[in-house]
């Protein structure tokens, strides 16, 4: 070829390895003729056919259909493939970055069933937790019909399921007429229509319905064994949603044992599997199956798109909410004057009681932001299912309304039509009734509670002890700020207010002296695992007492105060130990 220096392109005898164009030579660098190439291709094809035959032999049709990570059936096989390609868009690879199928050891012992009612969760003598369903309705008639139809089609297998439909003030007449005609055949039905009274009733809003629904489930406060399942009207549930609740309760219960649920810091069971980290701004895609192999995991963010909340924690949350939304910690009037958009949107409330790096600080008209606060301060988490492609037992369509727009802003409601522009990162596929055998195999071997994967507020993998410690450090910073603000403003009434909030937030007993409060380090060993308690005891100085701290003259930020320094040191120590 052109450009080659002299001496190159010759063999040992000086003959050219690359003859001139048009000449014939037997000294070519590749001596593979057409026949040898064909024979090699044929051999490779035979080997591939043998491997395929072996794989079909060892993985029969029954096993393939039972692969829990696929959860595919003839009815939705194409949907699953399309969904998978959609989820992988932008991942930078054509390979599925998912774990291998969920382990179902002893698969031969798991027999197929004809109906979900044949599963052990519905056997005679199996535990039946007390669950009350609440449906919130206002002006979205078509969406409400879809939710009620899905609840009617779900499998309860003879269990009694009370249903309460709450219709807010100012609802459409068509919505009120529809709920009066609902025929609920699975238990008692209760209709709470705000406008049925003699005088007009102001609208509670979605936040008011969430906060007040539990008062309808019990004569007084919820008991530990009474649990609520609130559903907004733009949600749809899977026919197997009730089975999943029973399956999770059977594995990690009894959920009616308030002492056990507080010790495990388990606030509830989600029906929905997220695809987004909604705490980060802007929201980022977060696929649980990429980070966790097991068919369930714990996340320090509550689910508002279909979840069961335990009576023990919900009752404690309502007490916290009643104090957290009062001045000087929060002012509902600020929501009406909130300024800014996007990442510049104005956070709401006292800046020193806001969660660190949480997008929930800017959410207006939100009940969920306060439950996030509550869970963070106490180190609580919620149980989530983890099936491939985020197949879930509930999904949301984000119908236009009070929180459907960006940053929780309102959109004009569509009363008689359904949203067409659904977001695939929020509207996840439902588990179908035809997938009963597949999903029961997937959930057959749920890990023990101690082995569940735990993810914190920022969706980072952490230990359960780390969640408790981070919450303790935060609530103590709230206590310190109360001392500092009371001294700076010359208002001693702020001191017991912030001390009471810190105690209630951390779940501590009421202090003997309301003017001082109880230092959580002194009572923490009785509330948290021994590993954290030992770390904190080792770090606690003999004279560490809030009453002895001279905070009146301090103007340093919370991160540099002695108490916060101790908490930060404890956090580092626990992180090293874990």
C-alpha positions as CSV (number, residue, x, y, z in Angstrom):
1,X,0.0,0.0,0.0
2,X,1.0,3.6,-0.4
3,X,2.9,5.3,2.3
4,X,4.7,2.2,3.6
5,X,8.4,2.7,4.3
6,X,10.9,0.5,2.5
7,X,11.4,-2.9,4.1
8,X,7.9,-3.2,5.5
9,X,5.2,-5.5,4.0
10,X,7.9,-8.2,3.1
11,X,8.2,-11.7,4.5
12,X,11.5,-13.3,5.6
13,X,12.3,-14.2,2.0
14,X,11.8,-10.7,0.8
15,X,8.6,-11.5,-1.1
16,X,5.7,-8.9,-0.7
17,X,3.0,-9.8,1.8
18,X,0.6,-7.4,0.0
19,X,0.9,-7.9,-3.7
20,X,0.0,-5.3,-6.2
21,X,-3.6,-5.0,-7.2
22,X,-4.5,-7.4,-10.0
23,X,-1.7,-10.0,-9.2
24,X,-2.2,-13.5,-7.7
25,X,-0.1,-14.6,-4.7
26,X,-0.2,-17.6,-2.3
27,X,1.5,-15.7,0.4
28,X,-1.6,-13.8,1.8
29,X,-1.7,-13.0,5.5
30,X,-5.1,-14.9,6.0
31,X,-5.2,-18.4,4.6
32,X,-8.8,-19.1,5.6
33,X,-10.8,-20.2,2.5
34,X,-14.5,-20.1,2.2
35,X,-15.0,-23.8,3.1
36,X,-13.3,-23.5,6.5
37,X,-15.3,-20.3,7.3
38,X,-18.5,-22.1,6.5
39,X,-17.6,-25.1,8.7
40,X,-16.8,-22.8,11.6
41,X,-20.1,-21.0,11.3
42,X,-22.0,-24.3,11.2
43,X,-20.2,-25.5,14.4
44,X,-21.0,-22.3,16.2
45,X,-24.7,-22.6,15.2
46,X,-24.8,-26.2,16.6
47,X,-23.3,-25.1,19.9
48,X,-25.8,-22.3,20.3
49,X,-28.7,-24.7,19.5
50,X,-27.5,-27.1,22.2
51,X,-27.2,-24.3,24.8
52,X,-30.7,-23.2,23.9
53,X,-32.1,-26.7,24.3
54,X,-30.5,-27.1,27.7
55,X,-31.9,-23.8,28.9
56,X,-35.4,-24.8,27.8
57,X,-35.0,-28.2,29.5
58,X,-34.0,-26.8,32.9
59,X,-36.3,-23.8,32.8
60,X,-39.7,-25.2,31.8
61,X,-42.7,-23.1,30.8
62,X,-44.1,-23.1,34.4
63,X,-40.8,-21.8,35.9
64,X,-40.5,-19.2,33.2
65,X,-44.0,-17.9,33.9
66,X,-43.3,-17.9,37.6
67,X,-40.1,-15.8,37.4
68,X,-41.0,-13.2,40.0
69,X,-38.8,-10.4,38.6
70,X,-40.7,-10.6,35.3
71,X,-44.3,-10.9,36.6
72,X,-45.4,-11.2,33.0
73,X,-48.5,-12.9,31.6
74,X,-49.9,-13.4,28.1
75,X,-52.2,-10.5,28.7
76,X,-49.6,-7.9,29.4
77,X,-46.3,-9.3,27.9
78,X,-46.1,-6.6,25.3
79,X,-46.8,-4.0,27.9
80,X,-44.0,-5.2,30.1
81,X,-41.5,-5.1,27.2
82,X,-42.6,-1.6,26.3
83,X,-42.5,-0.5,29.9
84,X,-39.0,-1.9,30.3
85,X,-37.6,-0.1,27.3
86,X,-39.3,3.1,28.5
87,X,-37.7,2.9,32.0
88,X,-34.3,2.3,30.5
89,X,-34.4,5.4,28.3
90,X,-31.4,7.5,29.1
91,X,-29.6,4.9,31.2
92,X,-26.7,4.8,28.7
93,X,-26.9,1.1,28.0
94,X,-29.1,-1.4,26.2
95,X,-28.6,-3.9,29.0
96,X,-31.1,-4.2,31.8
97,X,-29.5,-2.8,34.9
98,X,-31.7,-4.9,37.2
99,X,-30.9,-7.6,39.7
100,X,-31.4,-11.3,39.0
101,X,-34.9,-12.6,39.7
102,X,-36.0,-12.4,43.3
103,X,-34.9,-15.6,45.1
104,X,-37.7,-18.1,45.6
105,X,-35.9,-21.0,47.2
106,X,-38.0,-24.1,47.4
107,X,-40.1,-23.1,44.4
108,X,-41.3,-26.7,44.0
109,X,-43.1,-26.4,47.3
110,X,-45.0,-23.3,46.1
111,X,-48.0,-24.8,44.3
112,X,-50.1,-22.8,41.9
113,X,-53.5,-21.8,43.0
114,X,-56.7,-21.1,41.1
115,X,-57.7,-18.1,43.2
116,X,-56.0,-15.7,45.5
117,X,-58.4,-16.9,48.2
118,X,-56.6,-20.2,48.2
119,X,-53.4,-18.6,49.6
120,X,-52.4,-18.9,53.2
121,X,-53.2,-15.3,54.0
122,X,-56.9,-16.2,53.6
123,X,-56.8,-19.5,55.5
124,X,-59.1,-20.1,58.4
125,X,-57.5,-18.8,61.5
126,X,-55.1,-16.4,59.7
127,X,-54.8,-13.0,61.3
128,X,-57.2,-10.3,60.0
129,X,-55.9,-6.8,60.8
130,X,-58.6,-4.1,61.3
131,X,-58.4,-1.9,58.2
132,X,-60.7,0.9,57.2
133,X,-60.7,2.4,53.7
134,X,-61.3,6.1,53.2
135,X,-62.0,7.6,49.7
136,X,-61.7,11.3,49.3
137,X,-64.0,12.9,46.7
138,X,-64.8,16.4,45.4
139,X,-65.1,17.3,41.8
140,X,-63.4,14.6,39.7
141,X,-66.3,12.2,38.9
142,X,-64.7,10.1,36.2
143,X,-61.6,9.6,38.3
144,X,-63.7,8.7,41.4
145,X,-65.6,6.0,39.4
146,X,-62.4,4.4,38.3
147,X,-61.2,4.2,41.9
148,X,-64.5,2.8,43.3
149,X,-64.7,0.2,40.5
150,X,-61.2,-1.0,41.3
151,X,-62.1,-1.3,45.0
152,X,-65.2,-3.3,44.1
153,X,-63.2,-5.6,41.8
154,X,-60.5,-6.4,44.4
155,X,-60.3,-9.7,46.2
156,X,-61.3,-9.7,49.8
157,X,-62.3,-13.4,50.0
158,X,-65.1,-12.9,52.5
159,X,-63.2,-10.5,54.8
160,X,-65.2,-7.5,56.1
161,X,-63.8,-4.2,54.7
162,X,-65.4,-1.0,55.9
163,X,-65.5,1.8,53.4
164,X,-66.0,5.5,54.1
165,X,-66.4,8.0,51.2
166,X,-65.8,11.6,52.3
167,X,-67.2,14.2,49.9
168,X,-65.7,17.7,50.6
169,X,-67.7,20.9,50.8
170,X,-68.5,22.4,47.4
171,X,-68.4,19.1,45.6
172,X,-70.2,18.7,42.2
173,X,-73.8,17.6,42.4
174,X,-73.0,14.7,40.1
175,X,-70.3,13.5,42.6
176,X,-72.8,13.6,45.5
177,X,-75.4,11.8,43.4
178,X,-72.9,9.1,42.4
179,X,-71.6,8.3,45.9
180,X,-75.2,7.9,47.1
181,X,-75.7,5.1,44.5
182,X,-72.5,3.2,45.4
183,X,-73.3,-0.4,46.3
184,X,-70.5,-1.7,48.6
185,X,-70.9,-5.5,49.1
186,X,-67.7,-6.1,51.1
187,X,-68.7,-4.5,54.4
188,X,-70.3,-1.4,56.0
189,X,-70.5,1.7,53.8
190,X,-70.5,5.2,55.3
191,X,-71.0,8.4,53.4
192,X,-69.8,11.7,54.8
193,X,-71.1,14.4,52.5
194,X,-70.2,17.9,53.8
195,X,-73.0,19.7,51.9
196,X,-75.8,17.5,53.2
197,X,-76.1,19.5,56.4
198,X,-78.5,22.4,57.0
199,X,-75.8,25.0,56.5
200,X,-73.0,25.2,53.9
201,X,-69.7,23.7,55.0
202,X,-66.4,25.2,54.1
203,X,-64.1,22.9,52.1
204,X,-61.6,21.1,54.2
205,X,-59.2,20.6,51.2
206,X,-57.2,17.5,50.7
207,X,-55.1,18.2,53.7
208,X,-58.1,18.5,56.0
209,X,-59.6,15.3,54.7
210,X,-56.4,13.4,55.4
211,X,-56.0,14.8,58.9
212,X,-59.7,14.3,59.9
213,X,-60.4,10.9,58.3
214,X,-59.2,8.8,61.2
215,X,-61.6,10.5,63.6
216,X,-64.3,8.7,61.7
217,X,-62.7,5.3,62.0
218,X,-63.0,5.1,65.8
219,X,-65.1,6.5,68.6
220,X,-62.1,8.4,69.9
221,X,-58.4,8.1,69.0
222,X,-57.3,5.3,66.8
223,X,-56.2,2.2,68.8
224,X,-53.0,0.4,68.1
225,X,-54.9,-2.4,66.2
226,X,-57.0,0.0,64.1
227,X,-55.4,1.0,60.8
228,X,-56.4,3.4,57.9
229,X,-56.1,3.2,54.2
230,X,-56.8,6.7,52.7
231,X,-57.2,6.9,48.9
232,X,-57.4,10.1,46.9
233,X,-59.8,9.8,43.9
234,X,-57.1,9.8,41.2
235,X,-55.7,6.4,42.5
236,X,-56.5,2.9,41.2
237,X,-55.8,-0.2,43.2
238,X,-54.8,-3.7,42.1
239,X,-57.2,-6.6,42.6
240,X,-54.5,-8.1,44.8
241,X,-53.9,-5.0,47.0
242,X,-55.6,-6.5,50.1
243,X,-53.6,-9.8,49.7
244,X,-50.3,-7.8,49.7
245,X,-51.3,-6.0,53.0
246,X,-52.1,-9.4,54.6
247,X,-48.8,-10.9,53.3
248,X,-46.7,-8.0,54.7
249,X,-48.6,-8.0,58.0
250,X,-48.1,-11.8,58.3
251,X,-44.3,-11.4,57.7
252,X,-43.6,-8.3,59.8
253,X,-46.5,-8.2,62.3
254,X,-48.5,-8.4,64.3
255,X,-49.1,-4.8,63.1
256,X,-51.7,-4.3,65.8
257,X,-48.9,-4.5,68.4
258,X,-48.1,-0.8,68.9
259,X,-45.0,-1.6,71.0
260,X,-43.5,-3.8,68.3
261,X,-44.2,-1.3,65.5
262,X,-42.7,1.5,67.5
263,X,-39.6,-0.6,68.3
264,X,-39.3,-1.5,64.6
265,X,-40.1,2.1,63.7
266,X,-42.4,0.8,60.9
267,X,-45.1,3.4,60.1
268,X,-47.1,1.5,57.5
269,X,-47.2,-0.6,54.3
270,X,-47.2,1.1,50.9
271,X,-49.2,-0.4,47.9
272,X,-47.1,1.7,45.5
273,X,-43.5,1.4,44.3
274,X,-41.9,4.8,43.4
275,X,-39.9,5.6,40.4
276,X,-38.9,9.1,41.5
277,X,-37.0,10.7,44.3
278,X,-39.4,13.5,45.1
279,X,-37.3,14.9,47.9
280,X,-34.5,16.0,45.6
281,X,-34.9,19.1,43.5
282,X,-35.4,18.7,40.6
283,X,-37.0,15.2,41.0
284,X,-34.7,12.5,39.8
285,X,-35.5,9.0,38.6
286,X,-34.9,6.4,41.3
287,X,-35.7,2.7,40.5
288,X,-35.7,0.5,43.6
289,X,-34.9,-2.7,41.7
290,X,-31.5,-1.2,40.8
291,X,-30.6,-0.7,44.4
292,X,-32.3,-3.6,46.2
293,X,-32.6,-7.3,45.2
294,X,-35.3,-8.3,47.8
295,X,-39.0,-8.0,46.9
296,X,-39.5,-5.4,49.7
297,X,-37.6,-2.6,51.2
298,X,-37.9,0.3,53.8
299,X,-37.9,3.9,52.8
300,X,-38.0,7.0,55.1
301,X,-40.6,8.7,52.9
302,X,-44.4,8.0,53.3
303,X,-46.5,7.1,50.3
304,X,-49.6,9.2,49.6
305,X,-50.7,7.1,46.5
306,X,-52.0,4.1,48.4
307,X,-50.7,3.0,51.7
308,X,-51.8,1.5,55.0
309,X,-51.0,3.6,58.1
310,X,-50.7,1.8,61.5
311,X,-53.0,3.2,64.2
312,X,-50.1,3.4,66.7
313,X,-48.0,5.8,64.6
314,X,-50.9,7.7,63.0
315,X,-52.2,8.6,66.4
316,X,-48.7,9.9,67.4
317,X,-48.5,11.8,64.1
318,X,-51.7,13.6,64.7
319,X,-50.5,14.8,68.1
320,X,-47.2,16.0,66.5
321,X,-49.1,17.7,63.6
322,X,-51.3,19.6,66.0
323,X,-48.2,21.2,67.6
324,X,-46.0,21.4,64.5
325,X,-48.5,23.6,62.5
326,X,-48.9,26.2,65.2
327,X,-47.0,29.5,65.4
328,X,-44.1,30.1,65.9
329,X,-43.3,26.9,63.9
330,X,-45.7,27.4,61.0
331,X,-48.2,29.8,59.7
332,X,-50.8,28.6,57.1
333,X,-51.3,32.2,56.0
334,X,-47.8,32.1,54.5
335,X,-48.9,29.6,51.9
336,X,-51.2,32.2,50.2
337,X,-48.3,34.6,49.8
338,X,-45.5,32.0,48.9
339,X,-43.2,33.4,46.2
340,X,-40.7,32.1,43.7
341,X,-40.7,29.2,41.3
342,X,-38.6,26.1,40.8
343,X,-35.5,25.9,43.0
344,X,-36.1,29.5,44.1
345,X,-39.6,28.7,45.5
346,X,-39.9,30.1,49.1
347,X,-39.7,27.5,51.9
348,X,-42.5,27.7,54.4
349,X,-42.3,28.0,58.2
350,X,-39.6,28.6,60.7
351,X,-36.3,27.9,58.9
352,X,-34.8,26.2,62.0
353,X,-37.4,23.4,62.0
354,X,-37.2,22.6,58.3
355,X,-35.7,19.3,57.3
356,X,-32.2,19.5,55.7
357,X,-32.1,19.4,51.9
358,X,-35.7,18.4,51.5
359,X,-37.9,19.6,48.7
360,X,-40.9,19.1,50.9
361,X,-40.1,22.3,52.7
362,X,-41.8,24.3,49.9
363,X,-44.9,22.2,49.5
364,X,-48.1,24.3,50.1
365,X,-51.4,22.8,51.3
366,X,-49.6,19.6,52.1
367,X,-50.3,17.2,54.9
368,X,-47.5,14.9,53.7
369,X,-44.7,17.3,54.4
370,X,-45.5,17.1,58.1
371,X,-45.6,13.3,58.0
372,X,-42.2,13.5,56.4
373,X,-41.0,15.7,59.2
374,X,-42.5,13.3,61.8
375,X,-40.8,10.3,60.2
376,X,-37.5,12.0,59.9
377,X,-37.4,13.1,63.5
378,X,-38.2,9.6,64.9
379,X,-36.2,7.6,62.4
380,X,-39.4,5.9,61.0
381,X,-39.7,4.1,57.6
382,X,-42.4,2.6,55.5
383,X,-42.4,-0.8,53.8
384,X,-42.6,-0.8,50.0
385,X,-43.0,-3.7,47.5
386,X,-40.2,-4.2,45.0
387,X,-41.3,-6.0,41.9
388,X,-39.7,-5.7,38.4
389,X,-40.8,-2.6,36.4
390,X,-42.2,-1.2,39.7
391,X,-45.4,-3.3,39.2
392,X,-47.5,-2.2,42.2
393,X,-50.7,-2.7,44.1
394,X,-51.8,0.9,43.5
395,X,-51.0,3.6,41.0
396,X,-51.7,7.3,40.5
397,X,-52.9,9.2,37.5
398,X,-52.1,12.6,38.9
399,X,-55.5,14.0,37.8
400,X,-55.5,17.8,37.7
401,X,-56.3,19.3,41.0
402,X,-54.9,20.8,44.2
403,X,-51.4,19.3,44.0
404,X,-51.0,18.0,40.5
405,X,-48.9,20.9,39.0
406,X,-45.3,21.6,39.6
407,X,-44.3,22.4,43.2
408,X,-47.7,21.5,44.4
409,X,-49.5,24.2,42.6
410,X,-53.1,23.9,41.5
411,X,-54.5,23.0,38.0
412,X,-58.0,23.3,36.7
413,X,-60.0,20.2,37.5
414,X,-61.4,18.0,34.8
415,X,-64.6,16.7,36.2
416,X,-65.9,14.2,33.6
417,X,-62.8,13.2,31.7
418,X,-59.6,11.4,32.6
419,X,-56.1,12.6,32.1
420,X,-54.4,11.5,28.9
421,X,-50.9,12.9,29.4
422,X,-50.0,10.6,32.3
423,X,-46.4,10.6,33.6
424,X,-44.8,7.2,33.2
425,X,-42.5,8.0,36.1
426,X,-45.5,8.3,38.4
427,X,-48.2,6.1,36.8
428,X,-46.7,2.6,37.4
429,X,-48.3,-0.6,36.1
430,X,-50.6,-2.5,38.4
431,X,-50.3,-6.2,39.4
432,X,-53.1,-8.0,37.6
433,X,-55.3,-10.8,38.9
434,X,-53.9,-13.1,36.2
435,X,-50.5,-12.7,37.9
436,X,-51.5,-14.2,41.2
437,X,-49.2,-17.2,41.0
438,X,-46.3,-15.1,39.8
439,X,-46.6,-12.5,42.6
440,X,-47.1,-15.1,45.3
441,X,-43.9,-16.7,44.2
442,X,-42.1,-13.4,44.2
443,X,-43.3,-12.6,47.7
444,X,-42.9,-16.2,49.1
445,X,-39.5,-15.5,50.7
446,X,-39.7,-12.0,52.1
447,X,-36.5,-11.3,54.1
448,X,-36.7,-10.9,57.8
449,X,-37.3,-7.4,59.1
450,X,-33.6,-7.1,60.2
451,X,-32.4,-7.9,56.7
452,X,-34.7,-5.5,54.8
453,X,-32.8,-2.8,52.8
454,X,-33.2,0.6,54.4
455,X,-33.1,3.9,52.5
456,X,-33.1,7.4,54.1
457,X,-34.9,10.6,53.3
458,X,-32.4,11.2,50.4
459,X,-33.0,7.7,49.1
460,X,-29.5,6.6,50.2
461,X,-28.9,3.2,51.7
462,X,-28.4,3.5,55.4
463,X,-28.8,1.4,58.5
464,X,-31.9,1.7,60.7
465,X,-29.7,2.9,63.5
466,X,-28.4,5.7,61.3
467,X,-31.9,6.9,60.7
468,X,-32.7,7.1,64.4
469,X,-29.4,8.9,65.2
470,X,-30.0,11.5,62.4
471,X,-33.5,12.2,63.7
472,X,-32.2,12.6,67.2
473,X,-29.5,15.0,66.2
474,X,-32.1,17.1,64.2
475,X,-34.7,17.3,67.1
476,X,-31.9,18.4,69.5
477,X,-31.0,21.2,67.1
478,X,-34.6,22.3,67.3
479,X,-34.4,22.3,71.0
480,X,-31.2,24.4,70.9
481,X,-32.8,26.9,68.5
482,X,-35.6,27.4,71.0
483,X,-33.1,28.4,73.7
484,X,-31.3,30.7,71.4
485,X,-34.4,32.4,70.0
486,X,-35.9,32.9,73.4
487,X,-32.7,34.6,74.6
488,X,-32.3,36.7,71.5
489,X,-35.9,37.9,71.4
490,X,-36.3,38.2,75.2
491,X,-39.3,36.0,75.0
492,X,-39.0,33.2,77.7
493,X,-42.3,31.7,76.5
494,X,-40.5,30.3,73.4
495,X,-38.3,28.1,75.5
496,X,-41.0,25.6,76.7
497,X,-42.7,25.8,73.2
498,X,-39.6,24.6,71.4
499,X,-38.7,22.1,74.2
500,X,-42.2,20.5,73.9
501,X,-41.9,20.3,70.1
502,X,-38.5,18.6,70.3
503,X,-39.7,16.1,72.9
504,X,-42.8,15.3,70.9
505,X,-40.9,15.1,67.7
506,X,-38.4,12.7,69.1
507,X,-41.0,10.6,70.9
508,X,-39.6,11.4,74.4
509,X,-41.6,11.5,77.6
510,X,-42.9,14.9,78.8
511,X,-40.1,16.7,80.8
512,X,-40.5,17.3,84.5
513,X,-39.6,20.9,84.0
514,X,-41.3,22.4,81.0
515,X,-39.0,25.4,81.0
516,X,-35.9,23.2,80.4
517,X,-37.0,20.1,78.6
518,X,-35.4,16.7,78.7
519,X,-32.1,16.1,77.0
520,X,-32.6,13.2,74.6
521,X,-29.1,11.9,75.3
522,X,-30.1,11.1,78.9
523,X,-33.1,9.0,78.0
524,X,-32.0,7.7,74.6
525,X,-30.6,4.3,75.8
526,X,-34.2,3.2,76.6
527,X,-35.5,4.2,73.1
528,X,-32.9,3.1,70.6
529,X,-30.8,0.0,69.8
530,X,-28.0,-0.7,72.2
531,X,-25.3,0.0,69.6
532,X,-26.3,3.7,69.3
533,X,-26.9,4.1,73.1
534,X,-23.4,2.9,73.8
535,X,-21.9,5.3,71.3
536,X,-23.8,8.2,72.7
537,X,-23.0,7.4,76.3
538,X,-19.3,7.2,75.4
539,X,-19.6,10.7,73.9
540,X,-21.7,12.3,76.5
541,X,-19.7,14.7,78.8
542,X,-20.5,14.5,82.5
543,X,-21.8,18.0,82.6
544,X,-23.8,18.0,79.4
545,X,-27.2,19.5,80.4
546,X,-29.2,22.0,78.5
547,X,-29.9,23.9,81.8
548,X,-26.1,24.4,82.2
549,X,-25.5,25.6,78.7
550,X,-24.9,29.4,78.5
551,X,-26.9,29.9,75.3
552,X,-28.1,33.4,76.2
553,X,-24.8,34.9,75.1
554,X,-24.4,32.6,72.1
555,X,-25.0,33.8,68.6
556,X,-23.3,30.8,66.9
557,X,-25.3,28.8,64.3
558,X,-26.8,25.5,65.5
559,X,-24.0,23.5,63.7
560,X,-21.4,24.9,66.1
561,X,-23.2,24.7,69.4
562,X,-21.9,22.2,72.0
563,X,-25.0,20.1,71.8
564,X,-25.0,19.9,68.0
565,X,-21.2,19.1,68.1
566,X,-22.0,16.2,70.4
567,X,-24.8,15.0,68.0
568,X,-22.5,15.3,65.0
569,X,-19.8,13.4,66.8
570,X,-22.3,10.7,67.7
571,X,-23.5,10.5,64.1
572,X,-19.9,10.0,62.9
573,X,-19.3,7.4,65.6
574,X,-22.4,5.4,64.7
575,X,-21.6,5.6,61.0
576,X,-18.1,4.1,61.7
577,X,-19.6,1.4,63.8
578,X,-22.2,0.5,61.2
